[in-house]
Structures are given as C-alpha cells and as structure tokens.
Amino acid sequence: MKIIIHLTPNTSLVPYNYQRNLVGTFHKWLGENQIHDETSLYSLSWLIGGRGVKGGLEFRNGATWNIAAFDLALLKILIRNIQKDPEVNFGMAVESISICEEPKFAHKEKFYLASPIFVKRAEAGKIKFYLFDTEETDLLMTHTLQTKMKKAGVSHKGVQVYFDRSYPSPKTKHIVYNGIACKASYCPVIIEGTSEQIAFAWNVGIGNSTGIGFGALK
C-alpha cells in the first residue's frame, strides 16, 4: 500500500540534496523502531512538483511525497504520527494524505520512477555503482528484490527486473547523501512475475537504499 502525502508550499529554499531531511522526517513519524539498519521493505519517493531556481528548488504549489510499504502497520503508524506532528521541513507541512491500494497488476508491467534507482556493490574494498547501461545491473536489481521477498515470506521464483532500454532519454543522476557522492539511474523498469510479486515490488521499490529515497516506483 502507498500513502500520497500532500505538502504545503515551501517558505525557505529547498536544497537539491534534501533527501536526508525527508528521511529524518520519515523516522520522526515512525518513532522508536527496529528498521533503521534492516533491509528496507518500504520505499520513499522524492518530492514531486518542484522547479529549479538559483541555488535549489521551489514548490510554489506545494509538493507530493509518496511512501509505500509491504507492512500496512508501518503506514498506520506514520499516518497517526503525521496527524500529531505534520511539520516536514523548509516551511512545508502535511496538508492531506491519500491512501492508494495496490492496483491489479498483470504478469508484466512497466514502471516509471518516483526516485532514481541506486545499485551498488562492494568490490575489492571499493564501492562500484551500476547503471542502466549494463545488463549486469538487471541481475543485481532482481537479486535484491528476491532477497527482500525471502525476508517477507513472498515467493521469489520467476521474478525478473530489468531496465526498459527502449526508453529514449535515460539519465544518470549524481546525488550526494551524507557527504557521499552516489550515481543512480533514471530509466523505467519492467518487472515480470506474478501479480503478488509485482505488487510487492511496487511497495518496496527497486535496487538498494529504498529506505533513503531511491528506487520508488510510480
């Protein structure tokens, strides 16, 4: 399930690297929990509805922020605590919340992204980033999704994730998170599997670090 959070306009400039602020707000609403260091069975989008201005972003008409999760209880906690403390950051606050159930998925679906997909692996003591331009990335995305399915008790057999390489304008996004430079992909993905598997992916996101704002699906 997904909640779509509607935010008021910002009153101070939103920096380009605002992800850490959103993650902080998310955990403020979640409260004391055990999920900070675990494999994330949830995904956070970036803010939607802004435009670039000198030095940052502006959300004149407000913004939307999507949070999806496999565990409905997590979303219930968020909604309860949002109502108690609707402040986000940059002068933005929660205006309203919409709840979106999983659609009825076919066995092959194409998804556009609500935040770029981040795929990394440690190799020879260094971090290597994998992008949309290699099929190896597809295998790694599939493996990560299967790992999450095993943790959640969802069948992982037969599921596949791969970039839609017919998409005419894929992009590499350069992001700095907690002072660390990262590279991620903005390119639609295609997921093949059962309806349940695809719904799971729609909730938990694709790739690494979905809990800090990567790999959220529209």
Buried (B, 14 or more C-beta within 10 A) or exposed (E): BBBBBBBBBBEEBBEEEBBBBBBEBBBEBBEEEEBEEEBBBBBBBBBBBBEEEEEBBBBEEBBBBBBBBBBEEBBEBBBEBBEEEBEBBBBBBBBEBEEEEBEEBEEEBEBEBBBBBBBBEEEEEEEEBBBBEEEEBBBBBBEBBBEBBEBBEBBBEEBBBBBBEEBEEBEBBEBEBEEEEBBBBBBBBBBBBBBBBBBBBBBBBBBBBBBBBBBBBE
